Amino acid sequence: MSDDAAAATSEPSEPSARPELSPTLDRLRVHVDEHSVKLGEFTLKSGATSSWFLDTKQTACRPDGILLVADAIVEVFGDDLDGIDAIGGLTMGADPMAYGVAAVLATRGHHLRSFSVRKEAKQGGIAGRIAGALQPGDRVLVTEDTTTRGTSLIEAVDEIAAFGAEPVSMSVIVDRGGTCAAMAAERGIDYRPLLTAPDLGFGFGT
């Protein structure tokens, strides 16, 4: 999960009206609603308080959930997936999505290598922060389960580029903060979240 929270202690507020989505993305939203969204009073990692908390690993780590995530990736990226060689991001937020999507898409004709970016360089063995099948020159879809500020995605982008691969796209299951699109645009990266906070009935940054 991308934000730390305290236990809920009061009655939650209900989310507001939500936009219509395609059937594929709506099925993902239903799963996220059921398994990943918690309502109450929470203290986030930033120190801010919120009436809702998001643990999208509860979607990405369930077999039906990761199938829905893979379906959404195929819909959102379409033929552009053919130009992607690898998928991954900063551990652990990216890991279930990267490994699960790569495995599912391999059964559908899209063969993406998967990898993780370690939080720090490994000492001994194969050094460095990249773990997995990433190769120099790969065109990469950078992933994360949830983003609020976008810092984990951008940290992964920088490490992937330093390794000699090319971050060309980014995606998350849910964009909570709404700031990542501008950060991606500054780096010339195509950013396509599968869902956003407003899709779930909440404001960006709430």
N, CA and C atoms as a LAMMPS dump frame, in Angstrom:
ITEM: TIMESTEP
0
ITEM: NUMBER OF ATOMS
618
ITEM: BOX BOUNDS ff ff ff
-5.0000000000000000e+02 5.0000000000000000e+02
-5.0000000000000000e+02 5.0000000000000000e+02
-5.0000000000000000e+02 5.0000000000000000e+02
ITEM: ATOMS id mol type element x y z
1 1 1 N 0.834 -1.158 0
2 1 2 C 0 0 0
3 1 3 C 0.879 1.221 0
4 2 1 N 0.398 2.313 -0.603
5 2 2 C 1.244 3.447 -0.837
6 2 3 C 1.196 4.478 0.269
7 3 1 N 0.227 4.436 1.188
8 3 2 C 0.106 5.39 2.274
9 3 3 C -0.098 4.635 3.578
10 4 1 N 0.531 5.145 4.655
11 4 2 C 0.329 4.555 5.96
12 4 3 C -0.915 5.155 6.593
13 5 1 N -1.624 4.362 7.397
14 5 2 C -2.848 4.895 7.989
15 5 3 C -3.075 4.307 9.373
16 6 1 N -3.785 5.049 10.186
17 6 2 C -4.239 4.561 11.48
18 6 3 C -5.591 3.903 11.304
19 7 1 N -6.036 3.198 12.323
20 7 2 C -7.314 2.498 12.231
21 7 3 C -8.461 3.488 12.168
22 8 1 N -9.552 3.062 11.52
23 8 2 C -10.742 3.9 11.442
24 8 3 C -11.387 4.021 12.812
25 9 1 N -11.882 5.255 13.132
26 9 2 C -12.46 5.46 14.453
27 9 3 C -13.828 6.126 14.41
28 10 1 N -14.356 6.46 13.2
29 10 2 C -15.645 7.119 13.147
30 10 3 C -16.406 6.676 11.924
31 11 1 N -17.665 7.129 11.831
32 11 2 C -18.486 6.766 10.689
33 11 3 C -17.922 7.408 9.429
34 12 1 N -17.788 6.656 8.319
35 12 2 C -17.236 7.213 7.101
36 12 3 C -18.236 8.084 6.376
37 13 1 N -17.707 8.989 5.54
38 13 2 C -18.563 9.727 4.616
39 13 3 C -18.663 8.942 3.32
40 14 1 N -19.806 9.052 2.657
41 14 2 C -19.998 8.303 1.424
42 14 3 C -19.315 9.017 0.267
43 15 1 N -18.744 8.268 -0.694
44 15 2 C -18.157 8.893 -1.857
45 15 3 C -19.224 9.569 -2.71
46 16 1 N -18.803 10.57 -3.499
47 16 2 C -19.727 11.334 -4.322
48 16 3 C -20.02 10.601 -5.625
49 17 1 N -20.828 11.23 -6.476
50 17 2 C -21.18 10.645 -7.769
51 17 3 C -19.927 10.376 -8.59
52 18 1 N -19.982 9.334 -9.392
53 18 2 C -18.787 8.893 -10.105
54 18 3 C -19.041 8.862 -11.604
55 19 1 N -17.985 9.062 -12.396
56 19 2 C -18.166 9.066 -13.845
57 19 3 C -18.429 7.669 -14.389
58 20 1 N -19.054 7.622 -15.551
59 20 2 C -19.265 6.35 -16.231
60 20 3 C -17.95 5.883 -16.828
61 21 1 N -17.697 4.581 -16.743
62 21 2 C -16.485 3.985 -17.292
63 21 3 C -16.869 2.903 -18.296
64 22 1 N -15.882 2.466 -19.075
65 22 2 C -16.11 1.324 -19.955
66 22 3 C -16.406 0.091 -19.11
67 23 1 N -17.039 -0.929 -19.682
68 23 2 C -17.307 -2.144 -18.905
69 23 3 C -16.055 -2.752 -18.279
70 24 1 N -14.942 -2.748 -19.008
71 24 2 C -13.691 -3.317 -18.477
72 24 3 C -13.209 -2.556 -17.257
73 25 1 N -13.177 -1.229 -17.356
74 25 2 C -12.693 -0.424 -16.239
75 25 3 C -13.7 -0.416 -15.086
76 26 1 N -14.979 -0.522 -15.398
77 26 2 C -15.971 -0.574 -14.331
78 26 3 C -15.849 -1.857 -13.521
79 27 1 N -15.552 -2.966 -14.175
80 27 2 C -15.341 -4.22 -13.43
81 27 3 C -14.148 -4.101 -12.497
82 28 1 N -13.086 -3.428 -12.955
83 28 2 C -11.942 -3.195 -12.08
84 28 3 C -12.354 -2.297 -10.916
85 29 1 N -13.114 -1.261 -11.207
86 29 2 C -13.564 -0.358 -10.14
87 29 3 C -14.382 -1.097 -9.089
88 30 1 N -15.266 -1.976 -9.514
89 30 2 C -16.067 -2.759 -8.573
90 30 3 C -15.164 -3.575 -7.65
91 31 1 N -14.113 -4.174 -8.216
92 31 2 C -13.191 -4.969 -7.399
93 31 3 C -12.441 -4.086 -6.41
94 32 1 N -11.976 -2.934 -6.887
95 32 2 C -11.274 -2.002 -6.007
96 32 3 C -12.201 -1.529 -4.888
97 33 1 N -13.439 -1.201 -5.234
98 33 2 C -14.417 -0.807 -4.212
99 33 3 C -14.56 -1.878 -3.135
100 34 1 N -14.673 -3.119 -3.576
101 34 2 C -14.958 -4.205 -2.644
102 34 3 C -13.773 -4.565 -1.769
103 35 1 N -12.573 -4.548 -2.355
104 35 2 C -11.415 -5.101 -1.651
105 35 3 C -10.368 -4.069 -1.227
106 36 1 N -10.299 -2.926 -1.89
107 36 2 C -9.155 -2.035 -1.697
108 36 3 C -9.474 -0.709 -1.035
109 37 1 N -10.72 -0.257 -1.083
110 37 2 C -11.1 1.026 -0.494
111 37 3 C -11.635 0.807 0.911
112 38 1 N -11.083 1.546 1.861
113 38 2 C -11.555 1.52 3.246
114 38 3 C -12.015 2.927 3.616
115 39 1 N -13.154 3.033 4.317
116 39 2 C -13.694 4.311 4.743
117 39 3 C -13.571 4.458 6.262
118 40 1 N -13.286 5.672 6.706
119 40 2 C -13.137 5.935 8.125
120 40 3 C -12.327 7.185 8.348
121 41 1 N -11.517 7.215 9.385
122 41 2 C -10.579 8.315 9.64
123 41 3 C -9.176 7.74 9.619
124 42 1 N -8.329 8.264 8.749
125 42 2 C -6.989 7.725 8.566
126 42 3 C -5.964 8.845 8.571
127 43 1 N -4.769 8.536 9.054
128 43 2 C -3.633 9.437 8.946
129 43 3 C -2.702 8.874 7.879
130 44 1 N -2.483 9.649 6.832
131 44 2 C -1.657 9.199 5.715
132 44 3 C -0.179 9.396 6.03
133 45 1 N 0.645 8.814 5.163
134 45 2 C 2.09 8.899 5.358
135 45 3 C 2.566 10.35 5.389
136 46 1 N 1.892 11.212 4.653
137 46 2 C 2.255 12.624 4.608
138 46 3 C 1.917 13.349 5.91
139 47 1 N 1.119 12.719 6.776
140 47 2 C 0.645 13.35 7.997
141 47 3 C -0.752 13.926 7.867
142 48 1 N -1.248 14.022 6.635
143 48 2 C -2.603 14.516 6.408
144 48 3 C -3.616 13.473 6.847
145 49 1 N -4.819 13.94 7.163
146 49 2 C -5.902 13.02 7.504
147 49 3 C -6.825 12.859 6.304
148 50 1 N -7.495 11.715 6.24
149 50 2 C -8.38 11.426 5.123
150 50 3 C -9.524 10.55 5.59
151 51 1 N -10.661 10.653 4.876
152 51 2 C -11.826 9.819 5.191
153 51 3 C -11.815 8.513 4.423
154 52 1 N -10.764 8.306 3.6
155 52 2 C -10.693 7.043 2.866
156 52 3 C -9.243 6.616 2.72
157 53 1 N -9.073 5.313 2.608
158 53 2 C -7.742 4.709 2.525
159 53 3 C -7.756 3.681 1.411
160 54 1 N -6.646 3.578 0.707
161 54 2 C -6.567 2.739 -0.481
162 54 3 C -5.424 1.75 -0.341
163 55 1 N -5.758 0.466 -0.413
164 55 2 C -4.768 -0.615 -0.374
165 55 3 C -4.976 -1.465 -1.623
166 56 1 N -4.448 -1.011 -2.752
167 56 2 C -4.729 -1.688 -4.02
168 56 3 C -3.99 -3.014 -4.166
169 57 1 N -3.101 -3.339 -3.236
170 57 2 C -2.549 -4.703 -3.245
171 57 3 C -3.657 -5.726 -2.987
172 58 1 N -4.738 -5.295 -2.336
173 58 2 C -5.862 -6.199 -2.109
174 58 3 C -6.568 -6.549 -3.42
175 59 1 N -6.373 -5.755 -4.445
176 59 2 C -6.835 -6.097 -5.801
177 59 3 C -5.741 -6.821 -6.567
178 60 1 N -4.528 -6.27 -6.575
179 60 2 C -3.453 -6.834 -7.392
180 60 3 C -3.024 -8.218 -6.934
181 61 1 N -3.217 -8.544 -5.656
182 61 2 C -2.753 -9.826 -5.123
183 61 3 C -3.849 -10.891 -5.082
184 62 1 N -5.006 -10.574 -5.626
185 62 2 C -6.061 -11.569 -5.776
186 62 3 C -6.11 -12.022 -7.237
187 63 1 N -6.333 -13.325 -7.495
188 63 2 C -6.283 -13.801 -8.882
189 63 3 C -7.32 -13.139 -9.779
190 64 1 N -8.544 -12.951 -9.256
191 64 2 C -9.534 -12.27 -10.081
192 64 3 C -9.184 -10.801 -10.271
193 65 1 N -8.546 -10.21 -9.253
194 65 2 C -8.151 -8.811 -9.352
195 65 3 C -7.077 -8.57 -10.393
196 66 1 N -6.034 -9.398 -10.405
197 66 2 C -4.949 -9.159 -11.362
198 66 3 C -5.41 -9.453 -12.792
199 67 1 N -6.363 -10.36 -12.96
200 67 2 C -6.938 -10.556 -14.296
201 67 3 C -7.666 -9.301 -14.756
202 68 1 N -8.376 -8.641 -13.845
203 68 2 C -9.051 -7.402 -14.194
204 68 3 C -8.053 -6.29 -14.492
205 69 1 N -6.956 -6.233 -13.738
206 69 2 C -5.909 -5.252 -14.006
207 69 3 C -5.311 -5.476 -15.397
208 70 1 N -5.023 -6.731 -15.732
209 70 2 C -4.47 -7.042 -17.048
210 70 3 C -5.445 -6.663 -18.154
211 71 1 N -6.738 -6.968 -17.953
212 71 2 C -7.757 -6.563 -18.933
213 71 3 C -7.733 -5.052 -19.137
214 72 1 N -7.613 -4.314 -18.035
215 72 2 C -7.611 -2.853 -18.115
216 72 3 C -6.367 -2.334 -18.824
217 73 1 N -5.209 -2.946 -18.552
218 73 2 C -3.977 -2.543 -19.246
219 73 3 C -4.136 -2.729 -20.751
220 74 1 N -4.691 -3.864 -21.164
221 74 2 C -4.891 -4.123 -22.588
222 74 3 C -5.82 -3.076 -23.195
223 75 1 N -6.898 -2.75 -22.496
224 75 2 C -7.834 -1.756 -23.029
225 75 3 C -7.208 -0.37 -23.091
226 76 1 N -6.539 0.035 -22.024
227 76 2 C -6.026 1.401 -21.924
228 76 3 C -4.862 1.642 -22.876
229 77 1 N -4.014 0.63 -23.063
230 77 2 C -2.838 0.816 -23.922
231 77 3 C -3.042 0.3 -25.339
232 78 1 N -3.938 -0.635 -25.543
233 78 2 C -4.242 -1.099 -26.886
234 78 3 C -3.014 -1.57 -27.641
235 79 1 N -2.919 -1.159 -28.909
236 79 2 C -1.807 -1.585 -29.758
237 79 3 C -0.462 -1.05 -29.297
238 80 1 N -0.47 -0.032 -28.421
239 80 2 C 0.8 0.509 -27.926
240 80 3 C 1.56 -0.504 -27.084
241 81 1 N 0.867 -1.527 -26.589
242 81 2 C 1.569 -2.582 -25.854
243 81 3 C 2.609 -3.28 -26.722
244 82 1 N 2.393 -3.294 -28.031
245 82 2 C 3.339 -3.963 -28.922
246 82 3 C 4.703 -3.288 -28.911
247 83 1 N 4.746 -2.036 -28.467
248 83 2 C 6.018 -1.329 -28.405
249 83 3 C 6.681 -1.375 -27.047
250 84 1 N 6.161 -2.196 -26.133
251 84 2 C 6.693 -2.312 -24.774
252 84 3 C 7.431 -3.635 -24.636
253 85 1 N 8.633 -3.582 -24.065
254 85 2 C 9.446 -4.792 -23.862
255 85 3 C 9.412 -5.309 -22.428
256 86 1 N 9.222 -4.407 -21.462
257 86 2 C 9.341 -4.808 -20.054
258 86 3 C 8.402 -3.972 -19.201
259 87 1 N 8.066 -4.535 -18.027
260 87 2 C 7.166 -3.867 -17.098
261 87 3 C 7.719 -4.023 -15.683
262 88 1 N 7.723 -2.932 -14.918
263 88 2 C 8.226 -2.993 -13.55
264 88 3 C 8.268 -1.617 -12.928
265 89 1 N 8.727 -1.578 -11.678
266 89 2 C 8.818 -0.321 -10.958
267 89 3 C 9.414 -0.555 -9.588
268 90 1 N 9.236 0.436 -8.713
269 90 2 C 9.864 0.4 -7.398
270 90 3 C 9.178 -0.641 -6.504
271 91 1 N 9.99 -1.539 -5.938
272 91 2 C 9.459 -2.525 -4.994
273 91 3 C 9.005 -1.811 -3.713
274 92 1 N 7.905 -2.241 -3.066
275 92 2 C 7.082 -3.366 -3.422
276 92 3 C 5.811 -2.933 -4.13
277 93 1 N 5.586 -1.635 -4.205
278 93 2 C 4.335 -1.177 -4.769
279 93 3 C 4.075 -1.648 -6.184
280 94 1 N 5.154 -1.792 -6.964
281 94 2 C 4.992 -2.189 -8.361
282 94 3 C 4.944 -3.697 -8.555
283 95 1 N 5.438 -4.473 -7.588
284 95 2 C 5.722 -5.884 -7.844
285 95 3 C 4.501 -6.722 -8.217
286 96 1 N 3.42 -6.706 -7.442
287 96 2 C 2.29 -7.561 -7.827
288 96 3 C 1.731 -7.205 -9.198
289 97 1 N 1.655 -5.906 -9.484
290 97 2 C 1.129 -5.48 -10.774
291 97 3 C 2.057 -5.892 -11.913
292 98 1 N 3.357 -5.635 -11.76
293 98 2 C 4.304 -5.945 -12.834
294 98 3 C 4.375 -7.436 -13.119
295 99 1 N 4.562 -8.243 -12.088
296 99 2 C 4.719 -9.681 -12.296
297 99 3 C 3.407 -10.321 -12.733
298 100 1 N 2.316 -9.893 -12.098
299 100 2 C 1.029 -10.477 -12.449
300 100 3 C 0.595 -10.129 -13.859
301 101 1 N 0.714 -8.857 -14.234
302 101 2 C 0.319 -8.444 -15.582
303 101 3 C 1.184 -9.132 -16.63
304 102 1 N 2.489 -9.212 -16.396
305 102 2 C 3.369 -9.881 -17.369
306 102 3 C 2.956 -11.333 -17.563
307 103 1 N 2.622 -12.023 -16.484
308 103 2 C 2.233 -13.43 -16.587
309 103 3 C 0.918 -13.588 -17.351
310 104 1 N -0.071 -12.748 -17.005
311 104 2 C -1.365 -12.851 -17.682
312 104 3 C -1.239 -12.497 -19.163
313 105 1 N -0.506 -11.427 -19.465
314 105 2 C -0.401 -11.003 -20.86
315 105 3 C 0.382 -11.987 -21.711
316 106 1 N 1.244 -12.785 -21.083
317 106 2 C 1.971 -13.81 -21.843
318 106 3 C 1.017 -14.833 -22.442
319 107 1 N -0.143 -15.01 -21.816
320 107 2 C -1.142 -15.946 -22.352
321 107 3 C -1.975 -15.305 -23.457
322 108 1 N -1.745 -14.012 -23.694
323 108 2 C -2.534 -13.272 -24.684
324 108 3 C -1.673 -12.69 -25.801
325 109 1 N -0.459 -13.212 -25.913
326 109 2 C 0.388 -12.806 -27.02
327 109 3 C 1.261 -11.602 -26.782
328 110 1 N 1.284 -11.069 -25.552
329 110 2 C 2.148 -9.93 -25.221
330 110 3 C 3.237 -10.429 -24.27
331 111 1 N 4.463 -10.459 -24.738
332 111 2 C 5.546 -11.065 -23.951
333 111 3 C 6.432 -9.957 -23.371
334 112 1 N 6.102 -9.557 -22.15
335 112 2 C 6.835 -8.513 -21.451
336 112 3 C 7.727 -9.13 -20.388
337 113 1 N 8.994 -8.73 -20.362
338 113 2 C 9.855 -9.122 -19.257
339 113 3 C 9.481 -8.279 -18.031
340 114 1 N 9.609 -8.849 -16.845
341 114 2 C 9.256 -8.125 -15.62
342 114 3 C 10.483 -7.963 -14.73
343 115 1 N 10.424 -6.952 -13.87
344 115 2 C 11.569 -6.628 -13.011
345 115 3 C 11.102 -5.749 -11.865
346 116 1 N 11.987 -5.581 -10.887
347 116 2 C 11.77 -4.654 -9.77
348 116 3 C 12.938 -3.689 -9.676
349 117 1 N 12.662 -2.517 -9.171
350 117 2 C 13.712 -1.576 -8.777
351 117 3 C 13.825 -1.648 -7.261
352 118 1 N 14.978 -2.101 -6.768
353 118 2 C 15.182 -2.2 -5.325
354 118 3 C 15.181 -0.816 -4.684
355 119 1 N 14.856 -0.789 -3.371
356 119 2 C 14.909 0.479 -2.637
357 119 3 C 16.346 0.984 -2.487
358 120 1 N 17.293 0.035 -2.46
359 120 2 C 18.708 0.412 -2.4
360 120 3 C 19.507 -0.664 -3.099
361 121 1 N 20.721 -0.323 -3.493
362 121 2 C 21.552 -1.259 -4.241
363 121 3 C 21.887 -2.482 -3.403
364 122 1 N 21.846 -3.648 -4.019
365 122 2 C 22.194 -4.887 -3.346
366 122 3 C 23.704 -4.972 -3.162
367 123 1 N 24.096 -5.43 -1.991
368 123 2 C 25.513 -5.633 -1.708
369 123 3 C 25.871 -7.092 -1.974
370 124 1 N 26.831 -7.336 -2.838
371 124 2 C 27.226 -8.7 -3.175
372 124 3 C 26.406 -9.232 -4.32
373 125 1 N 26.911 -10.284 -4.964
374 125 2 C 26.221 -10.862 -6.11
375 125 3 C 26.162 -9.861 -7.25
376 126 1 N 25.016 -9.79 -7.912
377 126 2 C 24.834 -8.815 -8.98
378 126 3 C 24.407 -7.506 -8.333
379 127 1 N 25.298 -6.526 -8.373
380 127 2 C 25.049 -5.263 -7.688
381 127 3 C 24.046 -4.428 -8.468
382 128 1 N 23.617 -3.336 -7.826
383 128 2 C 22.701 -2.425 -8.479
384 128 3 C 21.297 -2.549 -7.943
385 129 1 N 20.415 -1.705 -8.45
386 129 2 C 19.048 -1.643 -7.936
387 129 3 C 18.042 -2.377 -8.815
388 130 1 N 18.441 -2.821 -9.978
389 130 2 C 17.52 -3.525 -10.863
390 130 3 C 17.581 -5.024 -10.586
391 131 1 N 16.423 -5.636 -10.316
392 131 2 C 16.335 -7.076 -10.083
393 131 3 C 15.285 -7.642 -11.028
394 132 1 N 15.692 -8.601 -11.837
395 132 2 C 14.743 -9.193 -12.768
396 132 3 C 15.285 -9.198 -14.18
397 133 1 N 14.376 -9.241 -15.153
398 133 2 C 14.763 -9.517 -16.536
399 133 3 C 14.877 -8.274 -17.41
400 134 1 N 14.956 -7.087 -16.814
401 134 2 C 15.131 -5.876 -17.605
402 134 3 C 16.461 -5.926 -18.347
403 135 1 N 16.456 -5.462 -19.6
404 135 2 C 17.661 -5.429 -20.418
405 135 3 C 17.903 -4.01 -20.917
406 136 1 N 19.181 -3.601 -21.059
407 136 2 C 19.451 -2.29 -21.644
408 136 3 C 18.8 -2.162 -23.021
409 137 1 N 18.225 -1.01 -23.263
410 137 2 C 17.537 -0.785 -24.521
411 137 3 C 16.061 -1.111 -24.502
412 138 1 N 15.587 -1.802 -23.457
413 138 2 C 14.168 -2.123 -23.357
414 138 3 C 13.325 -0.847 -23.286
415 139 1 N 12.172 -0.879 -23.916
416 139 2 C 11.148 0.148 -23.754
417 139 3 C 10.219 -0.318 -22.638
418 140 1 N 10.055 0.53 -21.621
419 140 2 C 9.503 0.067 -20.342
420 140 3 C 8.174 0.752 -20.019
421 141 1 N 7.237 -0.06 -19.528
422 141 2 C 6.032 0.42 -18.868
423 141 3 C 6.308 0.402 -17.368
424 142 1 N 6.397 1.581 -16.765
425 142 2 C 6.704 1.719 -15.341
426 142 3 C 5.395 1.66 -14.563
427 143 1 N 5.358 0.836 -13.514
428 143 2 C 4.108 0.599 -12.803
429 143 3 C 4.226 0.895 -11.315
430 144 1 N 3.058 0.974 -10.692
431 144 2 C 2.902 1.15 -9.243
432 144 3 C 1.459 0.754 -8.956
433 145 1 N 1.173 0.254 -7.755
434 145 2 C -0.219 -0.071 -7.471
435 145 3 C -1.057 1.197 -7.31
436 146 1 N -0.569 2.125 -6.487
437 146 2 C -1.255 3.392 -6.259
438 146 3 C -0.228 4.509 -6.224
439 147 1 N -0.579 5.67 -6.748
440 147 2 C 0.294 6.825 -6.597
441 147 3 C -0.483 7.979 -5.994
442 148 1 N 0.17 8.693 -5.101
443 148 2 C -0.4 9.919 -4.543
444 148 3 C 0.399 11.12 -5.024
445 149 1 N 1.693 11.121 -4.772
446 149 2 C 2.537 12.246 -5.201
447 149 3 C 3.322 11.95 -6.471
448 150 1 N 3.485 10.65 -6.809
449 150 2 C 4.231 10.291 -8.008
450 150 3 C 5.712 10.078 -7.79
451 151 1 N 6.18 10.226 -6.552
452 151 2 C 7.621 10.175 -6.307
453 151 3 C 8.207 8.779 -6.524
454 152 1 N 7.478 7.727 -6.169
455 152 2 C 7.996 6.37 -6.367
456 152 3 C 8.121 6.046 -7.856
457 153 1 N 7.144 6.467 -8.634
458 153 2 C 7.213 6.247 -10.079
459 153 3 C 8.404 6.967 -10.688
460 154 1 N 8.617 8.215 -10.291
461 154 2 C 9.716 8.983 -10.87
462 154 3 C 11.071 8.444 -10.408
463 155 1 N 11.15 7.976 -9.163
464 155 2 C 12.384 7.334 -8.702
465 155 3 C 12.689 6.107 -9.56
466 156 1 N 11.664 5.307 -9.845
467 156 2 C 11.858 4.142 -10.705
468 156 3 C 12.271 4.555 -12.105
469 157 1 N 11.64 5.587 -12.643
470 157 2 C 11.993 6.093 -13.977
471 157 3 C 13.474 6.432 -14.045
472 158 1 N 13.968 7.135 -13.033
473 158 2 C 15.378 7.551 -13.037
474 158 3 C 16.321 6.349 -12.983
475 159 1 N 15.98 5.336 -12.166
476 159 2 C 16.841 4.159 -12.076
477 159 3 C 16.803 3.335 -13.362
478 160 1 N 15.643 3.232 -13.973
479 160 2 C 15.512 2.49 -15.228
480 160 3 C 16.337 3.169 -16.324
481 161 1 N 16.251 4.485 -16.391
482 161 2 C 17.032 5.219 -17.385
483 161 3 C 18.537 5.073 -17.126
484 162 1 N 18.94 5.121 -15.851
485 162 2 C 20.354 4.965 -15.519
486 162 3 C 20.871 3.583 -15.905
487 163 1 N 19.997 2.593 -15.877
488 163 2 C 20.359 1.225 -16.265
489 163 3 C 20.562 1.094 -17.766
490 164 1 N 19.999 2.018 -18.516
491 164 2 C 20.151 1.973 -19.969
492 164 3 C 18.905 1.554 -20.716
493 165 1 N 17.783 1.442 -19.976
494 165 2 C 16.5 1.168 -20.623
495 165 3 C 15.745 2.49 -20.778
496 166 1 N 14.613 2.442 -21.478
497 166 2 C 13.879 3.665 -21.803
498 166 3 C 12.47 3.625 -21.21
499 167 1 N 12.189 4.424 -20.176
500 167 2 C 10.82 4.499 -19.653
501 167 3 C 9.943 5.276 -20.636
502 168 1 N 9.021 4.585 -21.28
503 168 2 C 8.187 5.247 -22.285
504 168 3 C 6.755 5.451 -21.807
505 169 1 N 6.298 4.624 -20.851
506 169 2 C 4.918 4.702 -20.372
507 169 3 C 4.883 4.46 -18.869
508 170 1 N 3.839 4.962 -18.223
509 170 2 C 3.606 4.702 -16.81
510 170 3 C 2.127 4.415 -16.611
511 171 1 N 1.83 3.524 -15.646
512 171 2 C 0.442 3.249 -15.294
513 171 3 C 0.35 2.807 -13.846
514 172 1 N -0.786 3.093 -13.242
515 172 2 C -1.079 2.66 -11.878
516 172 3 C -2.506 2.13 -11.856
517 173 1 N -2.817 1.338 -10.842
518 173 2 C -4.205 0.9 -10.701
519 173 3 C -5.084 2.093 -10.344
520 174 1 N -4.646 2.897 -9.366
521 174 2 C -5.397 4.098 -8.994
522 174 3 C -4.439 5.268 -8.794
523 175 1 N -4.745 6.394 -9.433
524 175 2 C -4.059 7.655 -9.186
525 175 3 C -4.875 8.424 -8.156
526 176 1 N -4.341 8.518 -6.965
527 176 2 C -5.057 9.182 -5.871
528 176 3 C -4.814 10.69 -5.843
529 177 1 N -3.603 11.101 -6.235
530 177 2 C -3.211 12.493 -6.016
531 177 3 C -3.426 13.453 -7.163
532 178 1 N -3.38 12.948 -8.401
533 178 2 C -3.604 13.808 -9.549
534 178 3 C -2.421 14.647 -9.985
535 179 1 N -1.249 14.436 -9.386
536 179 2 C -0.076 15.243 -9.74
537 179 3 C 0.897 14.52 -10.667
538 180 1 N 0.698 13.222 -10.847
539 180 2 C 1.69 12.431 -11.572
540 180 3 C 1.695 12.725 -13.072
541 181 1 N 0.555 13.09 -13.637
542 181 2 C 0.483 13.336 -15.077
543 181 3 C 1.45 14.435 -15.496
544 182 1 N 1.499 15.517 -14.723
545 182 2 C 2.396 16.621 -15.062
546 182 3 C 3.859 16.205 -14.93
547 183 1 N 4.17 15.403 -13.917
548 183 2 C 5.544 14.939 -13.732
549 183 3 C 5.97 14.05 -14.893
550 184 1 N 5.058 13.199 -15.349
551 184 2 C 5.364 12.337 -16.488
552 184 3 C 5.546 13.159 -17.752
553 185 1 N 4.68 14.148 -17.943
554 185 2 C 4.763 14.979 -19.147
555 185 3 C 6.092 15.718 -19.211
556 186 1 N 6.603 16.155 -18.06
557 186 2 C 7.891 16.847 -18.031
558 186 3 C 9.022 15.971 -18.549
559 187 1 N 8.864 14.657 -18.416
560 187 2 C 9.89 13.712 -18.845
561 187 3 C 9.549 13.05 -20.179
562 188 1 N 8.473 13.488 -20.798
563 188 2 C 8.088 12.932 -22.086
564 188 3 C 7.568 11.506 -21.997
565 189 1 N 6.974 11.15 -20.851
566 189 2 C 6.488 9.787 -20.633
567 189 3 C 4.967 9.774 -20.739
568 190 1 N 4.446 8.786 -21.417
569 190 2 C 3.011 8.603 -21.611
570 190 3 C 2.415 7.995 -20.344
571 191 1 N 1.557 8.749 -19.661
572 191 2 C 0.995 8.304 -18.377
573 191 3 C -0.486 8.012 -18.533
574 192 1 N -0.89 6.76 -18.207
575 192 2 C -2.279 6.352 -18.333
576 192 3 C -2.702 5.552 -17.099
577 193 1 N -3.239 6.22 -16.075
578 193 2 C -3.751 5.476 -14.919
579 193 3 C -4.981 4.677 -15.318
580 194 1 N -5.172 3.531 -14.683
581 194 2 C -6.35 2.722 -14.973
582 194 3 C -7.594 3.321 -14.325
583 195 1 N -7.459 3.801 -13.098
584 195 2 C -8.531 4.477 -12.374
585 195 3 C -7.943 5.698 -11.67
586 196 1 N -8.808 6.644 -11.329
587 196 2 C -8.391 7.822 -10.568
588 196 3 C -9.278 7.962 -9.339
589 197 1 N -8.855 8.827 -8.415
590 197 2 C -9.68 9.098 -7.236
591 197 3 C -11.1 9.525 -7.622
592 198 1 N -11.277 10.448 -8.59
593 198 2 C -12.65 10.795 -8.98
594 198 3 C -13.451 9.612 -9.529
595 199 1 N -12.785 8.67 -10.189
596 199 2 C -13.507 7.469 -10.653
597 199 3 C -14.097 6.694 -9.485
598 200 1 N -13.471 6.802 -8.309
599 200 2 C -13.951 6.111 -7.114
600 200 3 C -14.889 6.972 -6.283
601 201 1 N -15.105 8.208 -6.743
602 201 2 C -16.022 9.088 -6.037
603 201 3 C -15.371 10.018 -5.046
604 202 1 N -14.037 10.18 -5.122
605 202 2 C -13.306 11.042 -4.205
606 202 3 C -12.527 12.1 -4.991
607 203 1 N -12.22 13.195 -4.344
608 203 2 C -11.414 14.217 -4.984
609 203 3 C -9.947 13.852 -4.986
610 204 1 N -9.209 14.37 -5.972
611 204 2 C -7.754 14.208 -5.952
612 204 3 C -7.184 14.842 -4.694
613 205 1 N -6.267 14.145 -4.062
614 205 2 C -5.564 14.688 -2.911
615 205 3 C -6.363 14.711 -1.616
616 206 1 N -7.541 14.067 -1.614
617 206 2 C -8.354 14.064 -0.385
618 206 3 C -7.998 12.885 0.497
